[in-house]
Amino acid sequence: MRDSMHVDPSRAALLIVDMQPDFMPGGALPVQGDVSHQAEIVAPVRALMESGIFAVQVATQDWHPRGHASFASSHPGREAFDVIQLHDHDQTLWPDHCVQDANGARLHRDLDLTPVSAVIRKGTEPDVDSYSGFRNNWDADGERPATGLAGYLRERGVDSVFCCGLARDVCVKWTAEDAVNDGFETFFIWDLTWPVDPDNDGQVRAELQAKGVHIVVADQLARSAD
């Protein structure tokens, strides 16, 4: 973890990943650990969004059609968290979640989206899952199609990104790793992410650092802006 850092707001972007009720306590696929209410997740992320540190802010939104291939309910005889092969890659089967236009799929109503300049919807193809804000998972051609986020950020002059949101061990992790692969200096705001499986935290941290992702905490960002 970095002890000190400096954020250049003109060249840095905050990526707010999948802050949707279905991923929060009481939702269809909730994160676990030391949070019991949605407000415990929303409030600190909202505070960072409103801090004025980041001129560019982008939110991602899981946005699945009904009957999506990643839903266990779409595979008779399968249960949530089973793993199947989809387009020749491992695919975890999830409970139905973030179904288009459902309440659980909306960006949380208590987030102030005023500073958000773009929302990247992902997982919209019925037979392709999408964890990362930068690229979908593998399609039938063996490709991971880009969402357009990297190009959008480059057009805004961004060269570093700071990732927060849900879930630490899935969508935020994949987003951070793809950001590095796309050439962005990448920071993972550890205490503003929450995991589906807290037992994976050590492995997640090690894998992120091995990819060149910087692990930071929100307090470091506040100090860097002073």
URDASUL-V695043 format. One record per helix or strand of 2 or more residues. SS is the DSSP state (~ for helix, > for strand). FROM is the first residue (numbers start at 0). LEN is the number of residues. Records with the same first field share a line. If there is no record, write none. Layout:
# URDASUL-V695043
SS = FROM-LEN + FROM-LEN
This chain:
# URDASUL-V695043
> = 11-6 + 55-7 + 82-4 + 88-4 + 117-5 + 159-7 + 184-10 + 213-3
~ = 20-3 + 37-12 + 71-3 + 102-3 + 112-3 + 148-7 + 170-11 + 197-13 + 217-7
